Amino acid sequence: MAAADPSTMATPSRRPEIVRWRRRSRVLRLLRLGLPAAIVLILAVMAGSVAWNALRAKPTEAGDPDAPIRLVNPRFVGRDDKGRAFVLTAASATRDQADYQRVILDKPALVMDEEGPDPLRISGGAGVYHEGNRKLQLSGGVRLSGARQAFETASSMFDTKTGELVGSGPIQGSGSLGEISAKSYAVYGRGERMVFKGGVRTRLQTK
């Protein structure tokens, strides 16, 4: 005996409810099928967008491995063989690619006996530090200044081992005795003693 359709057996008063139930069933069936498909579609679009952006992105330019090593505003603190302190600063320090022992300095400044009663400051437009012999060469308007003296010269060479400062170029300025000019000079100790050589001219100050 075949089962009868509930809709055919329903009374006229229940037929609207059965129609609404069938509509809800169709909507639920569509939702069960449509929601997973929509989720899959959204995930596919997101994955495609990520892949497209990755393909379009420019690769990050790697730094040049052969670029010279450069430091900005370096500060070096050291002592000579007698334990006397000195401080060397610069606007920048770049290691020479042709000679790894040479460090090129921009606007170097050297302070001898910084914590003493009369520190001597030597500055220049350019400089080179030789790591092999531990000597610092300054050039480009070199200035020597302290509490008792102020001089200008073309170049200077500071030996970080002995703490001595020498220069073969002309020097002129004023010291504790008055105005002095010479063809070469040397500074010993902590700037306590200066020796001038070659065509020395002085103008003594009267007290």
FENDA-V667104 format. One record per residue. N is the residue number from 0. SS is DSSP state (2 for helix, 1 for strand, 0 for the rest). Layout:
((N SS) (N SS))
This chain:
((0 0) (1 0) (2 0) (3 0) (4 0) (5 2) (6 2) (7 2) (8 2) (9 0) (10 0) (11 0) (12 0) (13 0) (14 2) (15 2) (16 2) (17 2) (18 2) (19 2) (20 2) (21 2) (22 2) (23 2) (24 2) (25 2) (26 2) (27 2) (28 2) (29 2) (30 2) (31 2) (32 2) (33 2) (34 2) (35 2) (36 2) (37 2) (38 2) (39 2) (40 2) (41 2) (42 2) (43 2) (44 2) (45 2) (46 2) (47 2) (48 2) (49 2) (50 2) (51 2) (52 2) (53 2) (54 2) (55 2) (56 0) (57 0) (58 0) (59 0) (60 0) (61 0) (62 0) (63 0) (64 0) (65 0) (66 0) (67 0) (68 0) (69 1) (70 1) (71 1) (72 0) (73 0) (74 1) (75 1) (76 1) (77 1) (78 1) (79 0) (80 0) (81 0) (82 0) (83 0) (84 1) (85 1) (86 1) (87 1) (88 1) (89 0) (90 0) (91 1) (92 1) (93 1) (94 1) (95 0) (96 0) (97 0) (98 0) (99 0) (100 0) (101 1) (102 1) (103 1) (104 1) (105 1) (106 0) (107 0) (108 1) (109 1) (110 1) (111 1) (112 0) (113 0) (114 0) (115 0) (116 0) (117 0) (118 0) (119 1) (120 1) (121 1) (122 1) (123 0) (124 0) (125 1) (126 1) (127 1) (128 1) (129 1) (130 0) (131 0) (132 0) (133 0) (134 1) (135 1) (136 1) (137 1) (138 1) (139 1) (140 1) (141 1) (142 1) (143 1) (144 1) (145 0) (146 0) (147 0) (148 0) (149 1) (150 1) (151 1) (152 1) (153 1) (154 1) (155 1) (156 1) (157 1) (158 1) (159 0) (160 0) (161 0) (162 0) (163 0) (164 1) (165 1) (166 1) (167 0) (168 0) (169 0) (170 1) (171 1) (172 1) (173 1) (174 0) (175 0) (176 0) (177 1) (178 1) (179 1) (180 1) (181 1) (182 0) (183 1) (184 1) (185 1) (186 1) (187 1) (188 0) (189 0) (190 0) (191 0) (192 1) (193 1) (194 1) (195 1) (196 1) (197 0) (198 0) (199 0) (200 1) (201 1) (202 1) (203 1) (204 0) (205 0) (206 0))
